[in-house]
Amino acid sequence: MIYSNNERLVSTATKMSSYGLISSQTQYLQSKLLLGKEFREKYLEENRNRVKERREMMVVGLGEAGISCLKGNAGLFCWVDLRNLLSSNTFTAEMELWKKILHEAGLNISPGASCHCSEPGWFRICFANMSQETLKLSMERMKAFISKQYYCM
């Protein structure tokens, strides 16, 4: 929901909203599915298993590249420690590293500063919103990027 007195913003948001609409029939069907206890329990169990599997894939993949993650017990993303790749211990260096990862590896991960992290070099990587194939490709790209950075140092 957007509330604004800016007519241009409201007009743009109104035009974009048609891309995200879900029909009332689909909403009704989804609500009926979620009301079923058996379906809901199976769905939640499967979802937990998939999220856990993707997290393990990411942690292992990054670990193979020498990158550590903060240990977690739940969530849709990991905090990844890339401090050793910073040119200096600053948020400016963190943004430079983010741009390199974006342009050279083709990966858009969140720099810690954008999440109000108090220390430069920590990045947030979401793993729950992609397929196993995409996650595997992402880990391959990250490993190649890391290898190249160490080779150039």
Protein Blocks (a to p, Z undefined) as FASTA:
>chain_A
ZZdfblklmmmmmmmmmmmcccfklmmmmmmmmmpmklmmmmmmmmmmmmmmmmmmmmmm
mmmnopacdddfbdjbdcddfklmpfbdcfklmmmmmmmmmmmnopacddfklnopabgh
iacddfklccfklmmmmmmmmmmmmmmmmmmZZ
